[in-house]
C-alpha cells in the first residue's frame, strides 16, 4: 500500500505528536503492558524527549515496555556472539538505559509517579526466542521505525533481506556501518564499527506490530523519502519499504526530509 506522508515542520513536532499518541494509547489499554518498539540513535530521540516531558507532567508511564529493535554484537574466542558492552556509547542496550529510561525515571521521581523499568532486547545466542516473546505478549503496540540514509536498512536488516526474515544475526554492510558513523562520532574510521548485529526481522516488524510510525527527518533522509513514498510493497533492495505492508502504518516526515522550504 502506497503511503501518503504526514509532513510536520520539525523533528520535535513529530516527537510531540508521537509521544502524545503513545500516552493516549497506553491510557486506553488500561492496566496491560504497552510495548513500544524502539530504535536507538537520532531518529526517535525527539519522541523519547517528549515522553520525558509527559512523565514530568505526571503522566503514568509505568506500564511502558521498551522493546529494542537491534544491537551490535561481537564474537568471543569460540565464535559465539555477545551484545557489546552496554557502557559503550554505541550500545543500543546502553542507549535505552541512558537515553530512554533514565530521563523518564528522573522525571517520574520528580512527579511522584512510578517509572517504567522493563527493557527487552534480543539474545544473540537464541534470537528466534525474541519473536516468540513479543508474540506471547500480544505484539508490539506501536513500533517506531527509521530508514537508513543511503541503503534503506531498517533495524539492522540489510538490502536483500528476505521478506520472511525473523529476528536473526546479521553481517552489517559498509553502507549501514558508515551511516552509523554519523550517529556515533567516536567511530572515527570504519574499522571501529562492529561488523555484526542482532536484529528484529522484516517479518517481525510487519507481523508483530499493531501500529507503526516511520520517521524521516533531515535533508539526509530525502532519498529514503523518495523510495518509501513511491513504494507499494516490500522492496528488498530498500528494506524500510516494509512499512507499506504494516498494519496502521504512518509516514511522518519533517519539511527538510520532504525537500520543502523550512
N, C-alpha and C positions, 0 to 999 in steps of 0.2 A: 504494500500500500504506500503510495507516494505521500510524503508528509508535507504539510504546509507549515512553514516556520512561524513561530511566535517571536517577533522581534521586539526587544526591550532596549532602552537606552544604554545600559551599562551592565557589567557583570554583577555589580552589587544589587541592581534591580532584580536580576534573575535570582540571586541568592535570597533576597527578601521574599519574593513570590514563592519559591520552593520551600523555604523554612516555614512560612505560614501554612502552606499546604500540608507539610509533614505534621505540624501541630494539630491541624484540623483533622487529618486522617487518624492520628493517634487517639485523639479525644473521641472520635466516632467509634473507634474499635473497642473502647471500654477498657477492661482490665487485662485484655490479652496483650502479649508482647507485640511490638511493632518492629518488623525487620526492615532496616534501611540499608540497601546495597550501596557501598561507598568506594569511590576511587581515592587514592592518595594524590598529593600534588596540588597544582594550582587551580585546576578547573572548578572543583567543587568547594574550594576554600571559602568563597562568599556565602555559600549555604551554611557551612559549619559556623561561621562567624555570626550569621543571623540567628541560627539556633541558640547560640550562646546568649544573644540578646533576649530571646524569648525566655530562656531559663532565668536570666536576671530579673525579668518582669514577673516571675512566679509561675510560668507555665510548667505543667507536670510532664517531665521527660523521663520519668523513672522507668517506663516500660520500653524505652528505646533500646533496640539491639543493633549494634554496628556490625555489619557483615562486610568484611573487606574482600575486594574482588581479586586481588593478586598480591604477590610479594616476590622479591628476589630470593633465589636460593643458590647455595654453593655446595659443591661435593666435598665429602670428607675423604680420608685416605682410602676408604673401601669403596668409594664411588657413590655412597648414599647421599641424597640431597637433604640439606637442612636450611631453614629460613635464616637469612642473615641476622647478625646481632641486632636486636631491637634498639640498642643505643646508637646505632649508625643513623645518620640523618636521612639516608635513603631507604631505610627500613620502612615498609608500609605498615607493619605492626607498630613500630615505634611512632610513625606519623599518627596513627589512630589514637594511640595513648596520649601523645603530647599535644596534638593539634585539634583533635575532635573531642575526646572525652575529658581531658584535664581542664580546658577552659569552661566547658559546660558544668563540670563538677564544682569548680570555684564559684561560678555564678549561682548554682543551686545552693551552695553553702551560705552565700550572702543572702539569698532569698528565703532560706529556711525550708527548702524542699529537698526531696530525695533525688540524688543524681542517678543517671544510668550507669551501669557497670559492665554490662555484657558486651563482649567483643569476640567475634568469630573470625577465624582465619583457617585456610585450608592446611592440612597436614601434608607436606610433600611426600611422606612415607606411605600415605594412603589417600591420595587426592580424591578418589571416587567417593569416599565417605562424606565429602563436603556436600555434594548434591543430595545425598540421602538425608543428611541432617537438615538441610534447607527444606526439602520436601516434607519431612516429618513435622516441621514447624508450620506448615501451611504455605510456604513460599515467601519470597521477598515482597513486602507490601509496596515499596517504592524503590526502584533502582536508579541511582544517579549514574549517568553514563558520560563518557568522554571519548573523543576520537583522536588518534594520533595525528600530528600535523601533516606529516609527509607520506605516511604509508597506511593510514586508516586503521591502525591497530586499535582494538578495544580490549580493556584489561591488558593482558599480555598476549592476546590472540594475534598471530602474525598473518600477513597476507597469504592466502592459500589455505587457511584453516577450514576444514570441512564443517558444513552446517550442523552436523550431528554431534560435534565435539562436546564432551562433558569436562568437568574440572580435571586438569592434567598438568604435567611438567612440560615446559616448552623451551626450545632453544630460541634465544632472542636475536632477531636480525639487527643488522647495523643501523638501519633507519630508526628502529624503535630505541635502540641504545643511544643514538645521537639525540633524538627527541628528549630523552630523559636527562641528558647533559644540561639541557636548559632548565629543567626542574630542580636539579641538584647541582649548584655551582661548584661544589667541591670536586665534581668529576671534571678535571681539567684536561684529560685526554681519554680517548675511547677505551683504552685498555683498563681503565679504572672501573668501568661499568660492568656489573656481573653479566655473564653470558646466558644465564638460565633463570627461569621464574616458575612459580606455580600460579595457575590462573583458573578462574571460572571459565567454562567453555562457552561457545556460541549458543549451544542448545540450553545450557544452564541459564543464561540471561533470558532467552526467549520463552522457555518452557516454565521457568520457576518464578517469574515476575508478574505480579498483578498489574503493575503500572511502572512505566519507565519515563525518565526525562533525560534526553540527550542535550548536553550543554556545550555550546560553541561560543567562545569569547576571544576577541582579539584578532588583529589582522592576520596573524599566523594560522588562523583556522579557516581562511577563505577557501582553500582547496577542499577541506573537509565539508564546508558548507555546500560547495558546488556538487560534490559527489553525493552527499546524503539527500539533498533536495531533489536530485534527478533520479535517484534510485527508486525502483518499485518493489524490489525484493532483495534478498541477500545476495551480495556480490562478493565472492571470496577474495578478490584482489583488494577490497577495501572493507575489512571485517565490520567496521562500525555501521555499515548499512543494515546490520541485523535489526536495528531499531525499527525498520519498516515492517518487520514481521512480529513485533512485540505487541502485546495487548495494552490498550490505553497508553499509547506512545505519544509523547510530545517532544517537539524540537524547539528548544529555547536558545535564542541567538542574540548577541548584542549587535549594535549597529556597526562596529568595526568588522566583525566577522562577516556580516552581510554586505560589506562594502558600501555602506550608506554614510552620508555626512554625519559627523558626531555633533 
